[in-house]
């Protein structure tokens, strides 16, 4: 909650001010604002907000969105607030969806400039709908279509999201859950 965040920021600020009392010429408050925020981010990432859906699960999809603060905040959704960006590591996506190498290469070819080979990240951006939820849904649909396209061109028997692969994965999970 915001109150807990505020208390954490105050506690960290006072700790760092005490540690930096001997710093020459630079006020401690000016030095520690970014350090406090970095500490907060590290603590947020260390504690998952929701438990993982299965053992060994990791965060695969990274969402970016903006929040515009102003006199009409919350009343009017600006285009900048509705726009979302989905980032996913291509290697982790292929591993999680159980795509073979040829299917992954085809997926990245179809994605075109949305894939950055230097970082290995596939990035999908959408701002064509009036709400974030619709834009997120569009990004997920495009990602799913890319996966289906790669699988259709280079089939894999272990593909997780296809009709056969999805059913096989559900059956394996159900069998594993039996006592």
C-alpha positions, 0 to 999 in steps of 0.5 A: 500500500502507499502508506507502507511505501511511504513509511519504507521510504522515510525509514530508508531515507533516515538510515541513509542520512545517518550513514552519509552525515560525513559526506563533504559538501553534498546534502544527504537528501539530494544523494539518497532519493534515487538510492531509496527508489532503487532499494524499493524496486529491489524489495518489490522484485524480491517478493512476488505479488502473487504466488507462482501458478506452478513450482518453478514458474517465473515471470515471462511477460514484462509489461510497460505502461504509463500513468499520467498525473494531472488535474483530470487524473482518473477521469479521462484516459489519455492515449499515453495511458492506454498504450502498453508494451509487452516484452518477452525474451525469445529464448525463454518464450521458446523454452516455456512454449516448447517451440523447436529452434526452426519454429522460433526462427520463423516466429522471429522472422515474422515478428520482424523489427519487433525483435531485437537480436542484440538483447534477444527481446521481442517487443509488442506495442499497442495503443490503438484501443481506448483502454489498457486492457484492450491493448494488453489483450491485443498484445497477447493475441498477437503473441499467441498468433506468432506462436501458432504461426511458428508451430504451424510452419515447423511442428513440434510434438511437445508444443504447449499451446496447440490443440494437441500440446495443450490437451497433452499438457493438461492431461499430464498435469491432471495425472501428476496431481492424482494421489 
